[in-house]
Amino acid sequence: MMCFGLAALLAIIAISCLSKKAWAVKPTSEEIAMAKNWIMDNLAPEAPVLPFSFKYGDHFSADLLKTWKVEQRQQKLDENRTEHILTFTDPNTGLEVRAEAIAYNDFPAVEWVLYFKNTGISDTPILENILPLDIRMSVSDSKPILHYSKGALCCIDDFAPVERTLEPEVRVHLQPGGGRSSSEVMPFFNIESGSQGVVLGTGWTGEWAANFLVKKFDQKKAATFSRDEENNLQLQAGMALTHLKLHPAEEIRTPRILLLFWQGQRIKGNNMLRRFILAHHRPKPNGKPLTLPIILGSWGGTAAVDHLKNIQRIIEHDLPIECYWIDAEWFGQGSWWNQPGNWQVKNDLYPQGFKPISNLLHQAGRQFLLWFEPQRVCQGTPWYEFKERADYSPVYGGVGGGWLLELGNGEDSYKQWKTGGWPFPHEDSRWIICESRRSQMNEGELLFNIGNSEARRFLTDFISAKIDEFGLDWYREDANIAPLEYWRHADKPDRQGITEIRYVEGLYALWDELLQRHPHLMIDNCASGGRRIDFESISRSTALHRTDWARDSIHAQCHSYGLFYWAPLHMAGRGAVLKKGNEYEIRSVMTAGLMTQLWELADKETPTRSGHDSEMGQEARRLLEQYLSIQKFYYGDYYPLTPYSQDNNVWIAWQFDQPEDGEGMVQAFRREESVYESARFNLKGLEPDARYIVKNMDVHGSKEMTGGELMEDGLIVDILDRPGAVIVTYKKVKQLEY
């Protein structure tokens, strides 16, 4: 609910629900020291309790590791990163447990991953309940607050922010469901305890799980925010299921864990996470940090001649559209959803393949993106014959260790072909569960097993060849079925979790190899929308289509509001039509990149008159240049200025700030049924005594205000249109030096 203050007919909304204090986002030396001290205290041979746990045979790691051989070493990776490696070896069975951690000099962050390797000559005892994160932190609050966002549910709730008070002795358990890492819950969390906290990130593009529990523990066993408190918060994260033995020479890895410490306001933790991701986990095509493009989206079932006309129109009007996107249905012999596994280009649509398209784009300095879904294999396609390829490996050892994984009996409710949809209305929570855990779109579908090394080598070579043959700059990989039931069905009772581990490792190996072979390549990570966004995947890829439910502008605004907290790089996946009067929709889908539609694609019934196309082109160019002038701000610090709301009778707004450059912007949206024509927003993160030039992008002229005025008194924004959207920029006035 918005905080409304009724005045006269032209009411002003005084939106000051959030603190007006200026928040410095740059990490302090104290915060950096917190992270460094944490790694020295917890990832050391003499640490009383290590930050991970597992059960091995009948014994728990807390007891076992004290008796194992231990080695420690560290190496400086670069000026900002130091690697710490701690290795334990069981003298009896030869199991080696290796923790590889990275500490940072420029952020109060530490990340690590565990490796388990059987160096013995026989199978190990059962390894189970492997938790790469299992720590206790004393908290200054008896009821700390857990902040996170929902996943890509395929509804307006996608990425909606969630705030939960952690009640004593009440365990909060979260996992994504279905084996895609952000399908129902995002794998990022901010735990707030008074004026300090920690951000947790889980890097596992599979079925992770996390537990949060406040209770009284032995104080000597707790890491700390404040060592004088008695209440402790237990944080646990890892794969949802591990119960397996390892064969000789076999090695597995765990999810990657990130802890980022902060002091002050909770939003500082989120903004340091955004900065950390951009600094250290951002894709770098050709060695340069990725900036998302302006994209024109088109359907793969469209003839090449029409694509070429679209591209030619972009060139003729000199539109700053940087990438041309061709989606599904360019392949096979029918509709896109039952043809994965037949990757033959439709000759009737593309008689010369894709090279004429990519050549024209590259000659004009633009990029080409093409859709694939290689991991879903449909009946009747050439790849379905791979079902007969077993290629068992002594280290793999799963029941379904071949090229294709079968579903087994599974849950009928997750097989979409049985109902032609789901037997619930979209508003029903059961619809969302079925949609996010969908195991089959068509009867008999199989999962391409990228955990099998031979199958992965084939797939890597196949995709790599298509990148060259088609002239691709972006490889768009979709994944429309949830893999969890396939993984579980393939596991033997004493190898539970191995298929998932090999599959996730295989996904990273596939992407890494493609990026190595094609240094210019960028990967669009789609999974029925943004269902594979996690700490590992974002280092290699970006979600250009974050949701399959980008139905209207309010949906886009809500999705952005929640996802901006955690992921700086993503796009709405909704193409806004480039025409005058459509600013509300265009601005609603603006993120670090922008999806667009050309005017004639949306206005086919509009009579063409002399000069019409030229006028539309000029207007489209104006709108795109306006976006380009503020695009950089989406890579800055994010501050929501209103509460989250799905209602159609409110305003919603946020601010992006770049304090190093002394500039930023406010985006405000007046929804269609709001009666308020003005709103007041208290800005964040500014210098109180500095002076700023403030400008509404739709109005001539500007005004000058101090940072203190903008933060304390607030910025008044007028929007007369219903619905309407305004962008206000500000820039610090440079002081003359004498």
C-alpha positions in Angstrom: 0.0 0.0 0.0 1.3 3.4 -0.9 1.8 6.1 1.8 -0.8 8.6 0.5 -1.3 12.1 1.8 -4.6 13.7 0.6 -4.5 17.4 -0.1 -6.5 19.2 -2.7 -7.7 18.1 -6.1 -4.1 18.2 -7.4 -2.8 16.1 -4.5 0.8 15.5 -3.9 1.9 12.0 -2.8 4.6 12.4 -0.1 6.5 9.2 -0.6 9.0 9.1 2.3 8.5 5.5 3.5 12.2 4.9 3.2 15.0 6.6 5.2 16.2 9.9 3.8 19.8 9.4 4.9 22.5 9.4 2.2 24.0 6.0 1.9 27.6 5.6 0.8 27.8 2.4 -1.2 31.6 2.2 -1.4 32.8 -0.5 1.0 34.4 0.8 4.2 37.7 -0.5 5.5 35.8 -2.0 8.4 33.5 -4.0 6.1 36.5 -5.2 4.1 38.2 -6.3 7.4 35.0 -8.2 8.4 35.3 -10.3 5.3 39.0 -10.9 5.6 38.8 -11.7 9.3 35.9 -14.1 8.5 37.9 -16.1 6.0 41.0 -16.2 8.3 38.8 -17.4 11.2 36.7 -19.9 9.4 38.7 -21.3 6.5 41.8 -22.2 8.5 43.1 -25.6 9.8 42.7 -24.4 13.4 39.1 -23.1 12.9 36.9 -24.5 15.7 34.1 -25.0 13.2 34.4 -24.9 9.4 31.8 -23.1 7.3 30.7 -26.3 5.6 29.5 -29.8 6.6 28.7 -33.3 5.4 28.1 -36.8 6.6 30.6 -39.5 5.6 29.5 -43.0 6.4 28.3 -42.9 9.9 30.2 -39.8 11.0 29.8 -36.1 10.7 32.5 -33.9 9.2 32.8 -31.8 12.3 34.3 -34.9 14.1 36.1 -36.4 11.1 38.1 -33.5 9.8 39.9 -33.0 13.1 41.6 -36.4 12.5 42.4 -36.0 8.8 45.5 -34.7 7.2 45.2 -31.0 6.3 47.1 -28.7 4.0 46.7 -24.9 3.5 48.0 -22.7 0.8 47.1 -19.4 -0.8 48.0 -17.4 -3.9 47.4 -13.9 -5.2 45.3 -14.1 -8.3 45.4 -10.4 -9.1 45.5 -7.1 -7.2 42.0 -7.6 -5.8 41.7 -11.4 -5.4 43.5 -13.9 -3.2 42.8 -17.6 -3.4 42.8 -19.7 -0.2 42.8 -23.5 -0.6 42.2 -25.8 2.4 42.6 -29.6 1.7 41.6 -32.4 4.0 42.5 -36.0 3.2 41.1 -39.1 4.9 44.0 -41.5 5.7 41.7 -44.5 5.6 39.6 -44.2 2.5 41.6 -41.5 0.5 38.7 -39.1 0.3 40.0 -35.6 -0.4 37.9 -32.6 0.5 39.2 -29.3 -1.0 37.7 -25.9 -0.2 38.7 -23.2 -2.8 37.9 -19.8 -1.5 38.5 -16.3 -2.9 38.8 -13.2 -0.7 38.6 -9.7 -2.3 40.4 -6.5 -1.5 37.8 -4.2 -3.1 34.7 -5.8 -1.7 33.7 -7.2 1.7 33.1 -10.5 0.0 34.2 -14.1 0.1 33.2 -17.0 -2.2 34.0 -20.6 -2.1 33.3 -24.0 -3.6 34.0 -27.5 -2.3 35.5 -30.4 -4.2 35.3 -34.1 -3.2 37.7 -36.5 -4.8 38.3 -40.2 -4.2 42.0 -40.8 -4.3 41.6 -44.3 -3.0 41.4 -47.6 -4.9 37.8 -48.5 -4.0 34.5 -46.9 -3.7 34.0 -44.5 -0.8 31.4 -44.8 1.9 28.3 -42.8 1.4 28.6 -39.0 1.3 25.4 -37.3 2.1 23.9 -34.0 3.2 26.7 -32.0 1.7 26.3 -28.4 2.7 29.0 -26.0 1.3 27.5 -23.4 3.6 26.7 -24.4 7.2 27.5 -21.5 9.6 26.1 -19.9 12.7 26.3 -16.1 13.1 25.4 -14.3 16.3 22.9 -11.5 15.5 22.2 -8.3 17.3 18.5 -8.8 16.7 16.4 -11.6 18.2 14.3 -11.5 15.0 16.5 -10.8 12.0 14.8 -10.1 8.7 15.3 -12.2 5.6 15.0 -10.4 2.3 14.7 -12.2 -1.0 12.7 -12.3 -4.2 10.4 -14.8 -5.8 11.5 -16.6 -8.9 10.3 -16.5 -12.5 6.9 -17.9 -11.8 5.4 -16.9 -15.1 3.0 -14.4 -13.5 2.9 -10.8 -12.3 4.6 -12.1 -9.0 7.8 -12.8 -10.9 10.8 -11.5 -8.8 8.4 -9.9 -6.3 10.4 -8.8 -3.1 9.7 -10.9 0.0 10.5 -9.9 3.6 10.3 -12.5 6.3 11.0 -12.0 10.0 13.0 -15.0 11.2 11.1 -16.1 14.3 13.1 -18.0 17.0 13.1 -21.8 16.5 11.1 -21.6 13.2 13.1 -22.9 10.3 12.6 -21.3 6.9 13.4 -23.7 4.0 13.6 -22.5 0.4 14.4 -24.2 -2.9 13.5 -23.4 -6.5 11.6 -26.6 -7.5 12.1 -28.5 -10.7 15.9 -28.2 -11.0 16.1 -24.7 -12.5 17.8 -22.3 -10.1 15.4 -19.3 -10.1 12.1 -20.9 -11.0 10.2 -20.3 -7.7 12.8 -18.5 -5.6 15.8 -16.3 -6.5 19.0 -17.8 -5.1 20.1 -14.5 -3.5 19.3 -13.4 0.1 20.0 -10.4 2.3 19.9 -11.1 6.0 19.3 -7.9 8.0 20.2 -7.7 11.7 19.9 -4.2 13.1 22.3 -1.9 11.2 24.4 -4.7 9.7 23.9 -7.9 7.7 25.2 -10.3 5.1 24.2 -11.1 1.5 24.2 -14.7 0.6 24.4 -15.9 -3.0 24.2 -19.5 -4.2 25.8 -20.5 -7.5 24.2 -23.7 -8.7 22.1 -23.9 -11.9 20.2 -26.8 -10.5 18.1 -27.8 -7.4 19.7 -25.9 -4.5 18.2 -25.6 -1.1 18.7 -23.1 1.8 17.7 -23.1 5.5 17.5 -20.2 7.9 17.0 -20.7 11.6 17.3 -18.5 14.7 18.1 -20.2 18.0 20.5 -20.3 20.9 23.7 -22.1 20.0 27.0 -22.5 21.8 28.5 -19.1 21.4 32.0 -20.5 20.8 30.8 -22.1 17.6 29.3 -19.0 16.0 30.8 -16.6 13.6 29.7 -13.1 14.5 28.1 -9.8 13.6 28.3 -8.9 17.3 29.9 -11.4 19.7 28.1 -10.1 22.7 24.7 -11.4 21.7 23.2 -14.8 22.5 20.9 -15.4 19.6 22.4 -17.1 16.6 21.3 -17.5 13.1 22.1 -20.7 11.3 22.6 -20.4 7.5 22.7 -23.6 5.4 22.9 -23.9 1.6 23.8 -26.6 -0.8 22.2 -29.1 -3.2 18.7 -30.3 -2.1 19.8 -34.0 -2.3 23.2 -35.7 -1.9 23.5 -39.3 -1.0 26.2 -41.0 -3.0 29.5 -42.9 -3.1 32.4 -41.9 -5.2 34.3 -44.3 -7.5 38.1 -44.3 -7.6 39.5 -41.1 -9.2 36.0 -39.5 -9.3 35.6 -35.9 -8.3 32.5 -33.8 -7.8 31.9 -30.1 -6.9 29.3 -28.3 -4.8 27.3 -25.1 -5.4 29.4 -21.9 -5.1 28.7 -19.8 -2.0 29.0 -16.0 -1.7 28.9 -14.1 1.5 29.0 -10.3 1.3 29.1 -8.3 4.6 27.6 -4.8 5.0 27.0 -2.2 7.6 24.4 0.6 7.6 21.1 0.3 5.6 20.0 -2.9 4.1 19.9 -1.5 0.5 23.7 -0.9 0.8 24.1 -4.7 0.9 22.1 -5.1 -2.3 24.0 -2.3 -4.1 27.3 -3.7 -3.1 26.1 -7.0 -4.5 25.2 -5.3 -7.8 28.6 -3.6 -7.9 30.4 -6.8 -7.0 28.7 -8.7 -9.8 29.5 -6.0 -12.3 33.2 -5.9 -11.2 33.9 -9.6 -10.8 31.1 -11.7 -12.4 30.2 -9.9 -15.6 30.5 -11.5 -19.0 33.3 -10.0 -21.0 33.0 -10.6 -24.8 36.3 -9.9 -26.4 37.7 -9.0 -23.0 35.3 -6.0 -22.5 32.6 -5.8 -19.8 29.3 -6.6 -21.4 26.8 -3.7 -22.0 23.4 -5.0 -23.0 22.2 -3.9 -26.5 19.1 -2.3 -27.9 17.4 -5.3 -29.6 14.8 -5.7 -32.2 13.0 -9.0 -31.6 11.4 -11.1 -34.4 9.9 -14.6 -34.8 11.8 -17.5 -36.3 8.8 -18.5 -38.4 9.1 -15.4 -40.5 10.7 -15.6 -43.9 14.3 -14.4 -44.4 13.2 -11.9 -46.9 11.1 -10.1 -44.2 14.0 -10.2 -41.8 16.2 -8.6 -44.4 13.5 -5.9 -44.9 13.4 -5.1 -41.2 17.2 -4.9 -41.0 17.3 -2.7 -44.1 14.8 -0.4 -42.5 16.9 -0.1 -39.3 19.9 0.8 -41.5 18.0 3.3 -43.7 16.6 5.2 -40.7 19.9 5.0 -38.9 18.3 3.6 -35.8 20.7 2.7 -32.9 19.4 -0.8 -32.7 22.4 -2.9 -32.0 21.1 -6.5 -32.2 18.6 -8.4 -34.3 16.9 -11.3 -32.5 15.4 -14.3 -34.3 13.5 -16.5 -31.9 12.1 -20.1 -32.3 10.5 -21.9 -35.2 13.3 -21.5 -37.8 14.0 -25.2 -37.7 12.4 -28.6 -38.1 9.1 -29.5 -39.9 6.4 -28.1 -37.7 5.6 -25.9 -34.7 8.6 -24.9 -32.5 7.5 -26.7 -29.4 7.6 -30.3 -30.8 10.7 -29.9 -33.1 13.7 -29.6 -30.7 16.0 -32.4 -31.8 15.5 -31.5 -35.5 17.8 -28.6 -36.1 17.6 -28.5 -39.8 16.9 -25.0 -41.0 13.5 -24.5 -42.7 14.5 -24.2 -46.3 11.2 -22.6 -47.4 11.8 -19.7 -45.0 15.6 -19.5 -45.2 16.7 -20.8 -48.6 20.2 -19.5 -48.1 20.4 -20.1 -44.4 21.2 -17.3 -42.0 24.4 -15.9 -43.6 22.6 -13.3 -45.7 21.1 -12.0 -42.5 24.2 -12.0 -40.4 26.3 -10.6 -43.2 24.0 -7.6 -43.6 24.0 -7.0 -39.8 27.7 -7.2 -39.5 28.3 -4.9 -42.5 26.2 -2.4 -40.6 28.1 -2.9 -37.3 25.2 -4.8 -35.7 24.8 -8.2 -33.9 22.8 -11.3 -34.6 21.0 -13.5 -32.0 19.4 -16.9 -32.6 17.3 -19.2 -30.4 18.2 -22.8 -29.6 16.8 -25.3 -27.2 19.3 -28.2 -27.4 18.5 -29.9 -24.1 14.9 -30.9 -24.9 14.6 -33.7 -27.4 11.2 -34.5 -29.0 9.9 -37.8 -30.4 10.3 -38.2 -34.1 13.3 -36.0 -34.4 16.8 -37.1 -35.5 18.3 -36.5 -32.1 15.7 -38.9 -30.5 17.8 -41.7 -32.0 20.5 -40.8 -29.5 18.4 -42.7 -27.0 20.3 -45.8 -28.1 23.7 -44.3 -27.3 24.7 -45.5 -23.8 28.3 -44.5 -23.7 28.6 -45.6 -20.1 31.6 -44.3 -18.2 33.1 -46.0 -15.1 33.1 -42.7 -13.3 29.5 -41.8 -14.3 27.8 -44.9 -13.1 24.2 -43.7 -13.3 21.2 -45.7 -14.5 20.6 -43.1 -17.2 24.2 -42.3 -18.1 23.6 -42.3 -21.8 23.1 -39.4 -24.2 19.4 -38.9 -23.3 17.7 -39.1 -20.0 14.2 -40.5 -19.5 11.6 -39.2 -17.2 10.2 -42.4 -15.8 6.8 -42.3 -14.3 7.2 -38.9 -12.8 4.3 -36.7 -11.7 1.5 -36.6 -14.3 0.6 -33.1 -13.1 3.9 -31.8 -14.5 3.4 -33.3 -18.0 1.8 -30.5 -20.0 0.9 -32.6 -23.0 -1.6 -34.6 -20.8 -3.9 -31.7 -20.3 -2.9 -29.3 -23.1 -2.2 -26.8 -20.4 -2.9 -26.9 -16.7 -6.3 -27.8 -15.1 -6.2 -24.7 -12.9 -6.8 -21.0 -13.6 -3.7 -18.9 -13.8 -4.4 -17.2 -10.4 -4.4 -20.6 -8.7 -1.1 -21.3 -6.9 -1.2 -24.9 -8.3 -0.9 -23.5 -11.8 2.4 -21.8 -10.9 3.8 -25.0 -9.4 2.9 -27.0 -12.4 4.3 -24.4 -14.8 7.6 -24.0 -13.0 8.1 -27.8 -12.6 6.9 -28.7 -16.1 8.7 -31.9 -17.0 7.3 -32.5 -20.5 5.7 -30.3 -23.1 5.1 -33.2 -25.5 4.7 -36.9 -24.8 7.9 -38.9 -24.6 10.3 -35.9 -24.5 13.8 -36.7 -23.3 16.5 -34.6 -21.7 19.9 -34.3 -23.6 22.4 -35.4 -21.0 25.2 -32.8 -21.0 26.6 -34.6 -18.0 27.8 -37.3 -20.3 31.2 -36.2 -21.7 30.7 -37.7 -25.1 27.2 -36.2 -25.5 28.5 -32.8 -24.3 31.4 -33.0 -26.8 28.9 -33.6 -29.6 26.7 -30.8 -28.5 29.6 -28.3 -28.0 30.9 -29.1 -31.5 27.4 -28.8 -33.0 26.6 -25.4 -31.4 30.1 -24.1 -32.2 29.7 -25.1 -35.8 26.3 -23.3 -36.0 27.9 -20.1 -34.5 30.3 -20.1 -37.4 27.9 -21.2 -40.1 25.2 -18.7 -39.1 27.5 -15.9 -38.1 26.1 -15.6 -34.5 27.1 -13.0 -32.0 24.5 -14.2 -29.4 23.7 -17.8 -28.6 20.2 -17.9 -27.1 19.7 -21.1 -25.1 16.2 -21.9 -23.9 15.3 -24.7 -21.5 11.6 -25.3 -21.3 11.4 -28.5 -19.2 12.4 -28.9 -15.6 15.2 -31.4 -15.4 14.9 -32.5 -11.7 12.7 -35.6 -12.3 15.0 -36.8 -15.1 18.1 -36.4 -12.8 16.5 -38.3 -9.9 15.2 -41.1 -12.2 18.7 -41.7 -13.5 20.3 -42.1 -10.1 21.0 -45.4 -8.4 20.0 -45.5 -4.7 23.7 -45.2 -3.7 24.4 -42.4 -6.3 21.7 -39.9 -5.5 22.7 -36.5 -6.8 25.4 -37.6 -9.2 23.3 -37.0 -12.4 22.5 -33.5 -11.3 26.1 -32.8 -10.4 27.4 -34.0 -13.7 24.6 -32.1 -15.6 25.3 -28.8 -13.9 29.1 -29.3 -14.3 28.4 -30.1 -18.0 26.4 -26.9 -18.5 29.2 -24.8 -17.2 31.7 -26.8 -19.3 29.5 -26.3 -22.4 29.2 -22.6 -22.0 32.9 -22.1 -21.0 34.0 -24.0 -24.1 31.8 -22.0 -26.4 33.1 -18.8 -24.9 36.7 -19.9 -25.2 36.2 -21.0 -28.9 34.3 -17.8 -29.8 35.7 -14.9 -27.7 33.2 -12.5 -29.2 30.2 -14.7 -28.2 27.5 -13.6 -25.7 25.0 -16.1 -24.2 21.4 -15.3 -23.6 20.3 -17.6 -20.8 16.6 -18.4 -21.1 14.7 -21.1 -19.3 11.0 -20.4 -19.9 12.0 -16.9 -19.0 14.5 -16.2 -16.2 14.5 -19.5 -14.4 18.3 -20.1 -14.4 19.6 -16.9 -12.8 22.2 -17.6 -10.2 25.6 -16.7 -9.0 27.3 -19.1 -11.4 25.2 -18.6 -14.5 25.4 -14.8 -14.5 29.2 -15.0 -14.8 28.7 -16.6 -18.2 25.4 -15.4 -19.5 22.6 -12.9 -19.2 18.8 -13.2 -19.1 17.5 -11.1 -22.0 14.0 -12.7 -21.6 13.6 -12.7 -17.8 10.0 -13.9 -17.8 7.4 -15.6 -20.0 4.7 -13.3 -18.5 5.7 -9.9 -19.8 2.0 -9.2 -20.5 1.8 -5.4 -20.0 3.6 -2.4 -18.5 2.6 -3.0 -14.9 4.0 -6.5 -15.1 7.2 -5.1 -16.5 7.4 -2.5 -13.8 6.8 -5.1 -11.0 9.4 -7.5 -12.5 12.0 -4.8 -12.7 11.4 -3.6 -9.2 12.2 -6.9 -7.7 15.0 -8.1 -9.9 16.9 -4.8 -9.8 17.8 -5.7 -6.2 19.9 -8.7 -7.2 20.8 -8.7 -10.9 22.1 -5.6 -12.7 22.1 -7.2 -16.1 18.7 -8.4 -17.5 16.0 -7.4 -20.0 12.2 -7.4 -19.9 11.7 -9.6 -22.9 8.8 -7.5 -24.0 9.3 -5.5 -27.2 8.0 -1.9 -26.9 6.7 -0.4 -30.1 8.8 2.6 -31.2 6.2 5.2 -31.8 5.1 8.6 -30.4 2.7 8.4 -27.5 4.1 5.0 -26.4 6.6 6.4 -23.9 4.8 4.7 -20.9 5.3 1.2 -22.4 8.8 1.9 -23.6 10.0 3.3 -20.3 8.3 0.4 -18.4 10.6 -2.1 -20.2 13.8 -0.1 -19.9 16.6 -1.9 -18.1 20.3 -2.4 -18.7 19.2 -3.2 -22.2 16.1 -2.6 -24.3 13.8 -4.8 -26.4 11.9 -3.0 -29.2 9.5 -3.4 -32.1 9.4 -1.4 -35.3 6.3 0.6 -35.9 5.1 -1.2 -39.0 5.1 -4.5 -37.2 2.5 -3.2 -34.8 0.6 -0.8 -37.1 0.0 -2.9 -40.2 -3.5 -1.5 -40.6 -2.3 2.1 -40.5 -2.7 3.7 -44.0 0.7 4.7 -45.4 1.0 8.2 -46.6 3.9 10.1 -48.2 6.6 10.7 -45.6 4.9 8.6 -43.0 7.7 6.1 -42.8 10.3 8.8 -42.5 8.5 10.6 -39.7 8.1 7.3 -37.8 11.8 6.6 -38.3 12.7 10.0 -36.9 10.5 9.5 -33.9 11.9 6.0 -33.3 15.4 7.4 -33.4 14.5 10.1 -30.9 13.1 7.6 -28.5 16.1 5.3 -28.7 18.6 8.2 -28.4 16.7 9.2 -25.3 17.2 5.7 -23.8 20.9 5.7 -24.8 21.4 8.9 -22.9 20.3 7.3 -19.6 21.2 3.6 -20.2 24.4 3.9 -18.1 22.4 4.6 -15.0 21.0 1.1 -14.9 24.6 0.0 -14.1 24.6 2.1 -11.0 23.1 1.9 -7.5 19.4 1.0 -7.2 17.0 2.7 -4.8 13.3 1.9 -4.8 11.4 5.1 -4.0 8.0 3.7 -3.4 6.7 0.4 -2.0 6.2 -2.5 -4.4 2.7 -2.7 -5.7 0.7 -4.4 -8.4 -2.3 -2.1 -8.1 -3.3 0.0 -11.0 -4.2 3.1 -8.9 -0.8 3.9 -7.5 2.6 5.4 -8.5 5.7 3.3 -8.6 9.2 4.8 -8.8 12.9 4.1 -8.4 16.2 5.9 -8.6 19.6 4.9 -10.1 22.6 6.7 -8.8 26.2 6.9 -9.9 27.9 8.7 -7.0 31.4 8.5 -8.6 30.1 10.7 -11.5 27.7 12.7 -9.4 24.7 11.9 -11.5 21.7 9.6 -11.8 18.0 9.4 -12.7 14.5 8.9 -11.3 11.9 6.9 -13.1 8.3 7.4 -12.0 5.2 5.8 -13.3 1.6 7.0 -12.8 -0.6 4.0 -13.4 -3.9 4.3 -15.2 -6.3 4.5 -12.3 -4.2 6.8 -10.0 -6.0 10.0 -9.2 -2.8 11.7 -8.1 -1.1 14.1 -10.6 2.0 14.8 -8.5 4.3 12.9 -6.2 7.2 13.8 -4.0 10.2 11.5 -3.8 13.0 11.6 -1.3 16.2 10.7 -3.2 19.0 8.6 -1.8 22.8 8.6 -1.8 23.5 12.2 -2.8 25.9 14.7 -1.2 23.9 17.0 1.0 25.9 20.2 0.3 26.5 19.5 -3.4 24.3 21.3 -6.0 22.6 19.3 -8.8 21.1 20.3 -12.1 17.7 18.5 -12.3 16.0 18.0 -15.6 12.7 16.3 -16.7 13.5 14.7 -20.0 10.1 15.7 -21.4 10.2 19.4 -20.4 12.5 22.2 -21.6 14.7 23.8 -19.0 16.1 22.6 -15.7 16.5 23.7 -12.1 19.2 23.6 -9.5 18.7 21.9 -6.1 21.1 20.8 -3.4 21.5 17.2 -2.5 20.0 18.0 0.9 16.9 19.4 -0.6 16.5 16.4 -2.9 16.9 14.0 0.0 15.1 15.9 2.7 12.4 18.0 1.0 12.1 15.6 -1.9 11.8 15.9 -5.7 8.3 16.8 -6.9 7.3 15.0 -10.1 4.2 15.9 -12.1 2.5 13.4 -14.5 -0.7 14.5 -16.1 -1.2 11.5 -18.4 -2.9 8.3 -17.1 -1.0 6.2 -17.5 2.2 8.2 -17.7 5.9 7.9 -17.2 8.6 10.5 -16.4 12.4 10.3 -16.3 14.2 13.0 -14.3 18.0 13.2 -14.5 20.3 15.0 -12.1 24.0 15.9 -12.4 26.2 17.4 -9.8 27.5 20.9 -10.6 31.3 20.9 -10.8 32.9 23.4 -8.4 35.4 25.8 -10.0 38.9 25.3 -8.7 41.0 28.4 -8.0 
